Amino acid sequence: MPSAQHLARVALAGALFLCVTIRAQDTRLDRASHVERQRVQRLAGVRDLPAPPPLTNRSRLDTLENADRYPFERFAPQALGTGPEIVEFVLPAGPDGTGTDHAEVFEYQLGTQYDDNGPLRPMVIAYHGYSNSASSVAKLSTIDEECEARGWIYLSVTGISDQIFGTLDAQKNVEAAIRWMIDTYRVDEERLYMVGFSMGAGVAANFAARHRDPDGVMIAALGLVSGSFDWTMSYDEGGAPIKAVFESPLNFGTSPEIDPFAYKRTSAMHFDPASYPTYPGTLLPLESMARNLGSTPTYVTWDDYDSVALIEKQNKRLVKLFEELGTEHEIKITAFTLDPNTGFPATHSWYVLKEKKAFDFFAAHRAKRRPQRFDALVDAPSDVSFLSIDTRDEDAFGRVSVMLEGATLEVSGARGVREVSAAMPGVTALGALDAFEATGASIDRHGFMLRLTRWSTTPDYALDTSDAYVPGTAPRLADHSLALPIPGFGTLTARPVDEPTWTANLVAPATASLGTTVPVELTTQQATASTAWLLLGPLDELLRIGDELSLSVAPTAPNQLFALPFSNGMVSALPVPSDVALLGAVFRTQAVLFDAAGVVVEISNAQRVDITP
C-alpha cells in the first residue's frame, strides 16, 4: 500500500501540474532558457549536444530533466539596476584559458564592499540545475544578494554547458574559472564555498571530493540543495531524451552498461544497479566519491515531498554516509515548499534553500588542506592531504584509508594503488627518524609500495616490529625517501632506519638496461680509503660485519662483486649482466671501501636499481 508520504508527493505533483496548466500563457515554459542555452553554447563552442524536449504545461514534473527546468522566479527580485553589478565573462578555450577544447561562460559579482586594496574575501561558487545556465542562479535564488550583504564574492559557473553532468572536462572548466577569479581579484583561497541545486548539487559534491590537492583549489564547505548524486541511476530513471544527453560525447559517450566507470567517477554516490528499480537501492560506499568528504563540512537541504522521488531517498542515504564518515554536516529538511510569489508548490526548487542559514554554516569553516585522518577514493593519480597516490588501473578506483597520529602512520584498506607516497615534514613532530612507525595493509593481491618521503636525511632500510630487516625497501636520495613493500592481502609494520655506519655516498641510476654499463659516483669521508668493491645483485638481506658495520647487499651468490677504480668523487662504470632472465628484476648496489692494509673502513648507502630491456 502506498505510504502517506508517497500519496502526498503525488498530490503535490498533481497540484503543481494543475498550477502550470492554469498559469501557462504559452504551452512552452522554457522558451527563455532555450534561447539562453543556445547563446551560451555558441560562446563555449558546443555543438551536437541534444537539446531537451520543450517543457510545456503538459510535461511531467516528477523527473529531474523536467523539474529542474521549471521557470520559478526568485522571491522579491531586486529592481533592475538597483543591486551590485553581475558581470558575464567568457574564459577562452585552450592552454591559456580553460585547458579544454571549450570556453567557460560564467557570471560573477564583486559587490559594493569589494576593494582591490582591501582584505581577501570569501567566494561562493554556485552550480545550476539541469538545463539552467549560470545566469539562472541569480534569477532563481538570493545567493547573490546574500553575498552582497556579507561582502563576499559571488561566482556562478556553467561547466561548459548546462546539460553536462560534471565530466572531467567540465570540472577543468570550473576549476579554471575559480583560478581566474583568484588570480584576478582579492579572493580568499581558504574560504571557497560551493553550493549546487539538483544536478548541480551532485556536480558540486563530486568536484569537492575530487579536488583535495593541498596546493590546489579546495572547497572549504559545501551546500547541497535537493541534490541528485548518482548519474547511473539518473540514466536508468530517465527517458530517451536525457539518455541521449548522457550518451553525448560531451558527457559520457555511451551508456553506463558499456562504460560504468565514466559515470561512477563523476557521481557523488553509486548505488548498485542490480538493486533497483526499487530506488535508491543499495549504496556501494567504496565506489562513491562522497566518501572523500569526511573532512569537508556540508550543509544538506531538501524537501521531504520533493516532486522527484529519488531526491529525498538519495539525500537521506547521503546523510547516513556522512554520519558513518564523521563528516561535519548540518541538515535542513523542509516540507511543502511553496513559491512565495504564486503560492504554487515548489518542492523541487532553489526555494528549498535558506540562504542565510547556509551562509552562516559556511562562515564557520576554512579549507582543511592536510587532514591527518581521511579516506581517499581516487579515479586517477592524485595528491590528497600529505599523500601522493599512484593508481594501478585507469578504469578503476584506487582507495586507501589514512591515519597519522604522533609518530605513527597507518595506510590501510589499500586497493588498486601502485604506490602511496607520504610527505612527512610539516605534518607532525616526528622526533628521531627511527622513532617513526608506519603500517601498510593491502586488500588486493598486488600489494603496493608505501614510500615515506622528504626526511631531512635518507633512511637506509627498515626493521619490522621484531627488529628483523625488511627486504625490498627502496631508498631514494632525490627526495630522501624510503619505500616499504606492502604484500598483497597482507600487512607490514616497520620503522625506517638511518644506518650510522653507512657514511660513504653512492649515487647510481634508478634503472639500468641489460648488458650495458651505468655510471656510479662514490664519495667517502675517510681519507684512508684507497680501494672500493661494488656489490650488485637481487639478494637483499642485512649482514653484520663485526660489531659495528653491516651490509644489505651481501657478498654471496647470486650477488656479484666488482672492483671499482677509486678516487674520491670519481665516476666509474658499473657493468650490468646481460642475462635476459634478469629482465624486470630489482637489484641493489652498495660499496665497501678498504684502506691500504685491506681493512674495511667505510660502507656506502644501498641503492635500488631496476633492470629494464
N, C-alpha and C positions, 0 to 999 in steps of 0.2 A: 504494500500500500504506500503511495507517495507520502513523504514527510510533509509536515506543516510548512517547513521552510521551502521545500520544493514547490508546493502549491502557491505559497506567497510569491515566489520568484516568477512563476508562470503568470500569476495575476499582474505583477508589476510589468513584466514584459508585454503583456496584452494591453495594459494601460498606456505604456509608452507607445506601442504600435498605434493605438487609437488616437493618442495625442498627436503623433506625427501625421496621421491621416487627416485629422481636423486642421492642423496647423499649416500643412503644406499649401503654398500658393502655386508651386510648380512641382510636378511629380519628381523632378530631380533635386535632391537636397545637397549634393556635394559639388555643385557646379563651380563654386568659387575655389574649393580645394583642388578640383581637377585642373583648372586654369593655372593655379599656383604650382601644382606638381609639374606641369609641362614647362613652365618658366624655369623652375629650379633644375629640372633635368637637362634643359638646354645649357644652362650655365655650368653644370657639372660634367657635361659631355656624356650623359647617359642615353643609350639607345637600346631599343629592343627589350625593354622591361615591360611585361604585360600590364596594361592598365587595369585597375579593379573595375568590376562592373558598376554601372551607375547606382548610387544609393537613392532609392525612391521611397515614397510613402507606403510602398508595398514590401520593402525589404525587411527581412527578419533581423531583429536587433539582439539576438542571443548568441551571435558568433563574433569573434574578435574582429574579423575583417569588416563587419558592418558596424558594430557597436563603437569601435574606435573612431569611426568617421562621422558619427552623428554631430551635426553642427550646433553644439551648445554655444552660448555666449557667456563670457565671464560676468560675474556679479558686478553691478555698478561700474561699467567700463569708464575709464577716465576720458574726459573730453579731449578730442583731437588737439594735439599741440600743447596741452597743459602739463604733461609729465616730462621726465627727462628723455633725452633723445635715445632711440634704439637705432643702431647702425647695422646695415647689412654689409657683409664683407665676403668676397669670393677669394679663397686661398687657391692659387692655381695648382694644377696637376704637375707631377714631375718631381725630380730630386730636390729642387729648391722650394717646393711648396708642400704638397701633401705626402709626397713619396709614393703615390699610386698613379694610376692612369686617369684618375678623375679628380676634378676640383671639389672643394668643400665649400658649401654655402652656409654661412652661419650668421646669427644676429647677436649683438652684444650691447650692453648698456653700462656705461661707467658710473652714471649717477651724478647728481648735483654736488655731492660731498667729495667727489674724487679730486685729487690734487697730484699733478705729476711730481711734485716735490714732497708730497705727504707720505704718510705711513703706508706700508703694504696692506692690501685689503683682501678679505676672503672673496672667493668666487664660487658661485653656484652654477653648475653646468646642468642644463635642463635637456631631457631627451623626450621627444614627441611620441605619440602613439602611432599605430599603423596607419599609413596613408595620410599623415598630417605633417606639414612642413615645420621647419624650425620656427617660422613666424607664428605658427598656431599656438605655441605655448603662452605667449603674451596675450593672445586673444581668449584663451580658454582657462587661464589661471591668473592668480595675482602674485606669482613668483617674482616677476619684475618689480612690482610695487613693494613687495617685502624687502627685496634687495635695496631698493632706493631708501626705504625707511631706515635701514640699518647701515647704510653706507657701504654695502657690499657690491661687487661687480656681478653682472648677470651675463651668462653666455648660453645661447640655445643653438645646438648643433643639428645637422641633418644626418650625417653618416652616409654620405654620397647621395642617397635618395630615400624618400620616406617609406619605401616598401622593402628596404633591405634590413635583414634581421641580425645586425651587428656582426657581419662577416669580418674576417681578418683585415681586409682592405678598408672596410667601413670604420673599424676601430683605429686603423692607422690614420684615417682622415680626421677622426675625432681627436686623437692624441695630437696631431699636427695643429689643429685649431687651438687646443688648450695651450700647446707650447708657444704658438704665435702670440696669444694673449699674454703669457708670462714674459716673453721676450720684449713685448711692445709696451706693456703697462705695468703698474705697480700692483701686481698680483702676488699674494702670499701663497707660495707653493705648499706650505704646511697646512693650509686651510682651503683645500679644494673639495667642494661638496657636490655630489651628483644626485639628481632626482629625475625619475622617469615614470611615465604613465603607461600601463598596459604593456604592449610590446616594448616600449621604451624602458620600462622598469626591468624587464628581462635583459635587455641590452646593457643597461647601467650596472646590474648586478654582475654580469659576466665581465664587463670592462674592468670593474674594480677587482674582480677575482683574478684576472689575467695580468693586471698591471701592479706588480708587487716588487719591482726592482727598486731597491732603496735609493738609487741615484736617478730615478726617472719620475715620470708623472705618477702620482699615487693619490687615491681618493681617501680623504680623511674620514668621511662619513657618507652614508647612503640614505636616500629616501625612495621608497618603493611604493607606488600608488597603483592599486588594482592590477598588480603585476601578473604577467603571463611569462612562464620561465622555462618551458620545455618545447623546443621547436619541433621535435619529433612528434610530440602529442598534438601540437598545433597543426602540423601537416595531416595527421591522422584524422583530426576532428574537422578539418576544413573542407570546403567544397572544391570543385575543379578549378575555379579561378585562382584561389590562393595557392593551390598545389602548383599551378603553372608559375606563379611568382617564386615559390620556393625552389623550383627546378630551373629557374633562370640562371644563366652563367654568372650574373651579378650576385646571386645568392649562393646556392649550393650546387647548381649544375645538374643535379639529379635527385632522386628520392632518397629518403633515409634508409630504405631497404638496401639500396645499392652502395651508398657511402654513409653509413651511420656515424662515423667519427666526425665528419664535417658538421653534422647537426649537433652532436654532443659538445664539441669543443667551444661552440659559441652560445650554447644554452647555459643557464644558471643551474638548472636541475635536469636530471634524466630519470624518468620512470620506465620501468621495464615494459616495452611494448606488448609483450606476451601477457601482461597482467591487466590490460584494458581491452575492450571499451568500457568496463566499469571504471570510470575516471575517478581519481587520477592514477589508480593502480599502485604498484609497489615502487617506492623510490629506491634507486641504486646510488647510495651516497658516495661510493668510491668512484663513481663516474659522473658526479655532479660538481661543477666548478664552484658552486656556492660553498662547498667545503672549505674553500680558501678564505672565506670571510670571517673566520674566527676572531681576527684582530681588527675587523672593520665595523665600527658601530653602525647600526642600521635602524632606521625608522620605517616601520611597515604599516600600511593602512589599506583597508579595503572595506567595501560594503558587503555585509553578510548576505544580502539579497541581490548581489550583482547579477545583471541580466545574463551575463556569460557565466554559466555554472562552474566552469573549470577554475575561475579566478579564486573563489572562496576556498575551494579544496586545495589548490596548489599553495596558496598563501598560508593556510593552516599547517601544511606539511613543512613549508619553509621555516616557519616559526619553531616547529618541533626540532628541525635540524639545528637551528641556532641555539636552542636550549641544550642539545647534545654537545655542540661545539664549545659552549660557554661564550658565545658571541654577545656582546652588549647590545641590547636591542630594546626598542620601545614600540608597542603595538597600539594602534588606534583603529578599532573596529566600529564602523558606523552601520546604520540600518535605515532603509527607506530614504536615501539621499534624494533631495528634490532640487530642481533648477529654481533658484530664488527669483529669477526673472519671470518664470511662467507657471511655477508650481507643478510642472510635469516631473515624472520620475527621472532621476539622473544617477542611478546606482552604478553605472559604469562611465565615469567622467572624472575630470580634474576636480569637480566639486567635492569629491570624497576627501581630498587633501585639505587639512587645516594648516595653511602655510605658516602661521605664527608658531604653532607647536613644533612643526618640523624644523623650523629655523632655530628655535630655542634648543632643540636637540643637537643640531649641527654645531651651534656656537660653543658647546662644551668640549669639542674634540679637535685635535690636531693629528696629523698623519703619524701612524706608528710604523716607522720605517724599518726598524730592526727588532721585531718581537723575538723573544727567546724561547717561546713555546708556540708551535704552529703546525698546521698541516700544509703540505704543498702538493697540489694536483696540477701537473703541468702538461701542456699539449705540444711542447717543443722545448729545446734547451732554453733555460730561463734562470734569471737571478731572482732569488726570493730571500728577503732579510739578509743574513750573512752567508747564505749558500749560493753556489752556482751548481745547477743541476743539468747534467747531460743525459738526455733520454735515449733509450735504446731503439725505439721504433717510431718512425714519423707518422704512423697511422694509429697510434695508441697512446694513452696517457702514461706518464711516469708519476710515481707517488712516493712520498716519504712523510713520516711524522717526526717532528724535531722537538727536542727539549735541551736547553742549555741552562744549567744551574750551577753556579760557582765554577768549579774546575771540572765539571762532568758534562760531557756531550753525549746525547743519545739520538741516533738516527735509526728509526725503527720502521717496520712495515714497508720496507723498500720494495718497489715492484716496477719493472720497466725502465730502470735507470742504469746507465753505464758507469757514471762517476758522479759523486757528490763531493764538491769542494767546499770546505768551511773556512772562511777567512776569520782567523782568530782575534787579531788585535781590535781594540775598541769595543769588544763585545762584553768582556768580563775581565776581572783581575785574576790572572791565572797563576801568578807566583812562579815558582820554578817550573821549567819545562817538563820534567819528569813527574811532577805532581798532578799533571793533567791526565784525565782518563776519558777515552772515547769508546762508545759501544755502537756497533752497526749490526742490524738484523735484516735479513733478506727473506721475502716470502715468494720469490720465484726461483727457478732453477739456475739462473745465470749468476746470481750474486752481483756485487758491484765493488768499485774502489771508493773508499772513503778517504778523501785527501784533506789533510789538515794543513792549511797554508798560512803564509805571511808571519811566521815566527821571527823573532829577532836573530835567530841562528837556525841553520838547517838541522832538523833531527836526523839521526843516523839510522836508527832502526826502532823496533817496538818490542816490548815484552808484554806477555799476557798476564792474567791475574795470578798465575803461579810462577811468575818471573821467568817463564820459558820464552826463548827467542821466537818471534813471529816471522816465518819465512814469507817471501813475496812482497815485502814492503818496498816502496819505491821513493827514495829521497829525490828531491829536485832542487838544485841550487838556485834556479832563476827566481823562484818565489818562496824560498826557504820552507819547502813543504815536505810532507811525508804522507804517502798513500798506504792505507791499510786494506788488504784483500779480504772482503767480506764474502764468505762462501754462500753458494746457493742454498736456500732453505736452511740457513744457519745463522749463527750469531758469533761475533768476536768482540771481546772487550780487551783493550790494550792501552798501554801508555807509551808515548814517544820518548826516546832516549837520545840525549846528546852525549855520544861516547867521548869522554875526555881524552882518551889516548889516540884518537884519530885526528891528529893535528896537521898532517900534510893535506894539501888541497889538490884533488884530482878533478879535472874538467874533461868530460868526454861527451860526444854527441848522444842524444837520446835514442837515435835509430842508427843502424848500420846494415849495409847490404852484404849478402853472401859473397865471399871471395874477394872482398875489397880491403883496403886499409883505411883507417879513420884516424884523424888527428886527436891526440890526447896531450894535455898540458899538466905538468906536475910541479907544484911549488912546495918547498919544505921550509920548516922553521929551524931545522937542525943543521948547523954549519958543518958537522962531521959527516953528514950523509954524502956518500960518494957513488953508491950503486943502487939501482932500483930494479925490482922484478914486478911485473904486472900480471895479475891473476884475472882470468876471464872464463866464464862458464855459467851453466844453469844451476849448479849445486849451490844452494843457499842455506847455510847454517852457521851458527856462531861458534867459533873455535877459539878457545882461550890459549894464549901463548904466555906461559909463565904466570906470574902473579898480577901483572899489570896490563899486558897487551892482549888484544883479541882481533880476530878476522871474521868477516861474514862471507867472504869468498874463499872457501877452503882450498888449500893446495893439493887436492886429491881429485882423481878422475871422477867424472868426465871434465872437470875444470882443467884449463890449460895455463901454463906458466911461460911468460915471455920475458927475456932480458930486455931492459929498457935503457937505451943510451941516455945518460942522465947528466944534466946540469940544471941548476935551479931555474925554473920558469921555462925550461926547454919544451918545445912541441915535438912530439915523436909520433911515429906511425904505428898503429895497432893493427895487426893482421886479423881479419875476420875469417873463420873457417868457411869452406865452400860447400860443405855437405848440405844437400837440399833437405835432408831430414830435419835440419835445424830451423827451417823456414817457419816463422811465426813464434819461435822460441823467445823466452825472456832470459837474457844473460845479465850478469852483474860483473862489474870490473872493479878492482881495488889494487892499490900499490903498496909494496913493502920496501922500505928503504933500509940500507945497511951502511955501516961505516967501513973503513979500510980493513978492519980486522974481521969483517963478516958478521958483526953483531947487529941485530935489528935495533934501529934507533927511532923509527917512526912508522906509523901506519896512516894511510890516507883514508878519506871517506870512501864509501862504496857508492857506485852509480849504476842505475838500471840502463840496459841497452836492449832495445827491441830489434830482433833480426828480421829484416824485410827482404823482398826479392832483389 
